[in-house]
Amino acid sequence: MEGGDIFIQDFINDLQESPESQIQNGFRGSCILITGGTGFVGKVLVEKLLRSCRDLSTIYLVVRPLNGRNPNERVKEMFVSPFFDRMKIENPTYRSQVQVVRGDCFQPNIGVDEAVLNRIASKINAVIHLAAATSTDNHPYCTLHTAVCTNVRATRDLIVLTKRFQNLKAFVYVSSVFANPSILDVYEQFYNSPIPTSTVIQMAETLPDYILNRMTSGLVSDWPDVVTFTKALSEQIIQSAGPELPACVIRPGFVLGTANEPIAGWTNDLNNLTGCALGSGLGLVRVFYGPSCVNAEIVPVDMLVNLLLVACWDLIGKRTDVVNEEVPKDAENALIYNYASSNYKPCSWNQLGEKFFKNEKNVSSPNFFWMPFYYVTNSIFIYWVMTFYLHTVPAKVVDLFIRLIGKEPRLNEFYKRVHAAAKHLSSYQQMHVRYHNHNVINLMNKLSPRDKMLFDFDMSTLSWDAYFDKYLKGLRVYLMGNPLHMPGPNNNTLNRLITIHYNFIISICVVIVMYTIFFYC
């Protein structure tokens, strides 16, 4: 098993039979429709359901064809991953509980065939809507057309489809804590959007891309990117559905690798933050611009999934008793859950960098390009000076050498993508926002001691040092493909990298001093 050296002894909890929990009982016999089930969060969700809620009836995965593979091939390939090994041991008949539904959230009505909908409509008890266009879809910035169609229109169309699901008890939507960046105190409530969702959808469906691209900066000026903008619009759609839709909205921060289960440190998501972390560990990414006193709002993906399932269970419980066939007994407006690490274990961007650096030194890699170094600066001048010396200059030198030996240079292009990703992250690094989480606390208080163990989403129990140690090991094994037993660079190599690094730092200091003397003295 690839990567076994990092999770058999350290990362997988001991298998054990345990008494049934309230949550397990709540999902017994349920049929759950999941969009985005083959994505990063989706994989963790599917694994958790099949392992911890084995008595559910069916998981319907809405999957699109991709890269020449049909939906069934993609799901079959997904289950080959070692990530699902523990689940396969505990639930050997898992495959009979998974049905693939061909669909595409970019298409109207999420691209699902009408005959398929008619066949499964009466069976579905819960919908978990994860599918979304993100900023990692081939570019740090997702296009407005793609984001609106996939994130906003798909949410609207899926809610319309749920009216045909006679036995629906829960609709869970995953948004973002960054969906309302202009508000300094974000409560667990809906906030008004400055533009109607129907107008934005109509624009995306009728206007050509070149016009939409020109309009993007004006439309999303109050948001970090089009993804958070469209998440805010999707929340408006859920709010407009009213209490007839048994819905809740989960707002997580930046979602990173697993903290505990089924494999601590697992990730397969190369988003902007993960990419910068990986580049920092390799010694390639060294400088970030942004205040160091802002919380990074990172969230382990397995804890997010646990919160998601507990929120879904809570909705199912509220819809169990009904007054009549149409009006649920406890019908109420959708609940919102702000899930941000600053409410549990704050971790600033500066602390995040320190933990990347501290732990990466303990996981030496044969792919080191430079001594691992991560620095967050509030000064745009210092940022550009340091990126010039520590990113641009080494890239030019290395690419020149590569070109001389007849190979294609790549490092300079790599840094262009890195700087675009860093610029994208800088929008988040300037958010001084407080996220209130009373609903999350109330939900946690509903759990039995057993369920608090099985579906733990209390981030206050985390040790960030231990988490990042395992997370960076996971980056090395699951994203870089380097087993931990592979030897790292020898002492001579490390000493040479350290010497080069500090020579560059001294050069930067000299330039800053000369600049200050010349312009200010």
N, C-alpha and C positions, 0 to 999 in steps of 0.2 A: 504493500500500500504506500503510494507516494506521500511523503510528508508524515509518515507514521512515527518518525523519530520525534516529532514535536507534539503529538497529541495522544498517543496510546498511554503514556505514563503520566503526562502532566495535564492534559486538557480534557479528557473525556471523564465525566463522572461515572462512578461505579454503577453498573446495571443492577437494578433492584426492583422487586415487585412492591407495590405500595397500595394502600387503600385508595378507593376511588374518591375523587374530589368533587366538589360542587360544579366546578367548571367542566370537568370531564363528563359528568352526568348531564350538564346542560347541552353539550354538543352530541350526545348519543343520538344516533339515527338521523342526524342533520345532513342536509345537502347544501354545500357552500359553493357559490360561484365566485371565482377569483380572476380578476384581470391583473396583468403584470406578474403572473406567477412564475415566470422564468427569469425574472430580474433578480437583482441582489436581495432586496427585502422579500420578494416573492419566494425565492428558494428557501429562505429561513422559515418563512411562514408555512409553506407546504411541508417541510421536514418536521416542524414542531407539531402541526396538526396530526400528521400520520404517526408520529411517535408518541405523543402525549394524549391524543384524543382518538385512540384506535377504534372506538366504537361508533365513530361517525359513519354515515352511509356513503356519501360520494363527494368528491371534490371535482368540480367542473372548472378546468383551466382554459380560459380564453387565450389562445396563442395564435400569432400571425406567422406566416411563412417568412423566412429570413435567410439570406445568403444561400439560396438554392436548396434549403432544407424545409420540408413541410412541417406542420405543427407536431405531428406524431413523432417524427424523427428528432425534433428539438427536445421534446419531453423525454424521449428515450435516452438521448444523449445526456440530458440533465441528471438523470438518476444514476448514471455511471460514475459520477463524481464521488470521491471518498467522503465528501461531506455528508452523504446519505448512508454511510455504512452502519452507523449506530442505529438509525431508524430501521434499516433492513433486518437487523438482528432482532429488534424488539417487535417488529411488525412484518413478518415474512410475506404476508398476503397483501401488502400495501398497494400493489399495482392494480388490483381489482377495484380499489376505491378511487382511482383517478381516471377521469374521462376527459379527453381533449376536445375542446370546441374550437373550431376554426373561426378566427375573427381578427379584427384589426381596429384598434381604437382610433386610428387616423381616419378611418372610413365612417360614413354616416351609419347610425344604428350599430356602432362598434363592429360592423362588418360581419355580423353573425347571420347565418342563413335562417330564413323564416321557418322552415320546417323543423330545424333544430330547436328553435325557440319554443315552438308549439309542443315539442316532445318533452322539454325539461321545465317548462314554465311552472307547472303545478308542483314540482318537486323541490324547488329552491326555497330554502329557509333563511339564508343569509347571503349577502353580497359584500365582498371586500374588494374595494376599488383601489388598486395600487398603480395601474398602468399610467405612465406619464412620460412626455417628452422632457428630457433633462438637458442641462448645459454640457453634458459629455457626449451628446449625439454628434460626433465628428467635428465638433467645434466648441470652444468655451462658451459661445453664445448661441443658444438655440434660436432659430428663426421664428418670427411672430406667427406666420402661417402654420407652421408645424405645431407650435405650442398651443395655439388656440384650438385647432382641430383635435389634437390628441388630448389636451388637458381640459378644455372647457366644453366643446361640443360633445365629446364622448361622455362627460359627466352628465350633461343634459339628456342625451339620448338614452343613457343607461337608466337614469331615473324614470324616464318615460316607459322604458321596457319593464321596469319593476312593477308597474301597475298591473301587468299581466301575471305577476307571481302571486297567486292567491294565498300562499302560505308564508310569505316573506315576514320575518320577524326582526331583521337587522340589516342595516346598510351602513357600512363603515368606509369612510373616505380618509385617505392620508393626504394631508395638506403640508404646511410648513410653518414654523414659528416666525419665519421671516416674511410671511405674507402681508404683514402690516408694519413696514419698517418706519413709517413716519410717526407712529404712536409710541410714546416713551413708556407708558404702562399698558402692556397688552394683557387684557383680561380674557377669560374663557367665554367669549361672546362674539357675535358676528359684528363686523364693521362694514359700513357702507362703501361701495365702490363709486368712484367719480364718473364712471361711464357704464351704461347698461350692458349686461352680458350679451343680450340679443343683438345689440349694435356691433359689438366686437366680432361676434360669430358671423354676422352678415358681411362685415368688412373682409374677414378672412376667406369667406366663400366666394366673394365677387371681385375683389380687387386683385390685380396682378402682384406678384411678389415684389417687384422693384418699387412699387408704390408703398406697399406694406413696410418694406425695409426702411424707406425714408421716414415713415411715420413712427417707427418703433421708438426712437429716442424720446419723442414727445409723449407718447402714450405711457411709457414705463419709467418716466423720469423720477418718480417717487419710489421705485423699486430697484433692487440690485440687478435684476435681469427679467427677461420675459417669463421665465419659469415661475418665479414668485408672483409676478403680476397675474398670470393665468391661474395660479393656485387661489389667489384672492377672489378672482371671478368665479371660480368653481364653488367656493364657499357661498357666494351669493346665490348660486343655483340651488344649493342644498337648503339654504334658508328659505328661499321662495317656495320650495316644495311643501313647507309647512309641517304640522304635526302628523299628517297622514303618512308621511314617510318615517319609518322608525330608524332614524339616522343618528350617527355621531361623527365628529371630525377629530382626527388625531393630528396634532401639530408637532412634529419632531424637529430637532435641530439638525446639524450635520450628522448623517448616519455613517458610522464607521464599523469596523469588524466586530465579531462576536466577543463577548466578555467571558461567557461560561459554556454555552451549549450550542450545538452538540460538540463543537470543537472550539476551544478558546483561541482567539486570534485569527479565525478564518475570515477571509474576504476574497471576493473576485471582482470588486468594483473599483475601477480606476477612474474615479472622479477627480475634480480639480484638487481637493484637499488631500486625498490619498496619493495622487500623482506627485504633489509637492512633497509629501512626507517620504515617499519612495525616493524621489530625487534627492532629498536632503540626506537620507541614509546612504545613498551612493556617493555623496559629496558633490553632486551636480547642482542642486538647488541650494543656495546659501543665503539669499537675501529676500526679505519681504518688507513691503511698505505698509504701515498701518499701526495704530495705537496699540501699545502692549498691555493696556489696562482693561481691554474689552474682553468679555468672556467668549470663548470659542463655541460654546453651546454644542458640544459633541455628544452623541448618543450611540451606545452599543446596539447593534442591529437586533440581537437576540432579546434584549430588554424591551426594545420598541415593539417587537412581535408579541411579547408577553402582554404588554399593555393593550395592544390591538385586540388580542383574543379575549382578554378580560373585559374590555369595553363591549365587544361583540356579545359575550356571554351575558353581560348586564342587560343589554337590549333584548336579547332573547327571553330573559326572565321577565322583563316588563311586559312583553307581548304574549305571555303564556295564557294569562287570564283575560278573557274578553267579555264585554257586555253584550255585544252582538257580533255578527260576522264582519261588520265594517269598521266599527269604532273600538279600538283597543281601550282597555280599562285605564291604563296609565299613560295615555297618549300625551306627549309633551313635545316642546320644540327640541331640535337636535342639541345634544350636549357636545361641548368642545373640550378637548384635553390638551393643554399646553405642556409639552414634554421637553424641557430644557435642562441641561446639566447644572446651570447656575442656581437652580432651586435645591440641588442636592449636594453636589461636589463641584463648586466653581473651578474652572480651569481657563485661565486667560490665554490669549494668543502667545504671549511671551512664555508662560509656563508650558504651553504645548510644545513650543520650539525647544525649550530646555529638556523636556522629557524625550522628545525625538532624539536629541543629541546624546543625552545621558544613556539611554537604553540602546541606541544604535551602536555605540562603542562596544557594548557587551555582546553584540551579534555581528562579528566580523564577517565581511562578505568578500569573495574573490573578485567581485565586480567594482570595488572601490575605484572611483576616478580621482577623488580628492578627499582630503581629510573632512569628515562630516562636520558641517558648520551651518548654523541657522541663526539669523539675526533679524529682529523686527525693529524698524526704525520709524520714528515720527517725522523725520526730515526727508522731504522729497529730494533735496540736494544730495544728502548722504546716500540715499537709496540709489540714485542714478550713478553716483561715483562708484559705489561698491558693486553694483551690477556690471558696470563697465569693466572694472578690474577683475571681478571674480566670476563673471559669466561671459561677457562678450570677448574679452582678450583671450582667455583660454580657448574659447570656441574657435576664434579665428586662427589661432596657432595650430590647434589640433586638426582643423579642417584643411589648413594649408598642407600640413604633413600628409594627411590622408590623400589629398589630391595629387601630391607629388609621387606617391607610390601607386597611383592609378586606380584608386577606389573612390566611391561616391561620398563626398562630405555630407555629414548629417547633423553635427553638433550645433551649428549655428541655427538651423531650422528648429532643432529641439528647443533652443533657448527662446526662440520667438514664441513657441507655444507655451513655454513656461512663463514668460512675461505676460502673455495674454491671460493665462490662468491666474497668475498673481494679481493682475489688475482686477480680474473678476472677483477674487477673494477679498480685495481691499475694500470693496463695497460693504461686505459683511463685517470687516474688521473695524469699521467706524460706527457700528450700531451700539449706542449706549441705551439699551432697552431692558426693562424689567418685565419678566413673564410671570404672571400669577397662575397658580396651579391648584386651586381649591378643588376642582372636580377630580383631578388626579389623586389628591390626598383622600377625598371621600371614597373614590373607587377602591383605593388600597385598603381602606378600613373595612370594606365589605368582605374581604377575603378571609377564609379560614386559615389557620396556621399551615395546613397542608398545602393549600393553594398558593400561599405566599412563598412556599418553597418551590412548587412546580412551575409557577408563573410569576417569577420574581421580576419586578420592574423598578425596584427601589435602588436608584443610583447612589444613594448615600452609603451603601455598603461597599462601593467600589474603592479600590486603591488604584489611583491613576498610574503610579509607578509600575505596579504589577500588570495592569491592563496594557500599558504601552510596551512593556517588555514582551508580552505574548503577541500583541498586535504587530509589532515590527518583525517578530519571528514569522508571523503569518504572511506578512508582505514578502519576506524573503522566499518562503516556501511556495505560496500559492500564486503570487504574481510574478516573481522572478524565476521560479522553478529551481531554486538552489536548496537542496537538503541541508539541514543544519550540520550534518557531519562533514560536509565539504569544507576543506581547510580554507581559512581566510588568508589575507595577505600576511607575509612574514614581517618581522620587526623592522628589517631594513627598509621594506616598502613603506610601512607606516611612518617611520622616522623621516623618510624622504618627503612624503606627503605633508607631514607636519611642518617641516622646514620650508617647503614651498608656500604653504598656507600662511605662515607668520611673516614671511618676506612680503607677501602681497598685502597683509594687514599693515605692516610698517609703511609700505608705499602709499597706501590710502591715507594713513595718518599724516604723512608728509604733505600730500596734496591738499588735505583739508587745512593744515596749518598755513601753507603758502597762500591758499585762497583767502583765508581769513586776514592774513597780514596785508595782502595786496589790496583787498576791497574794503576793509574796515579800519585799517590803521593809517 
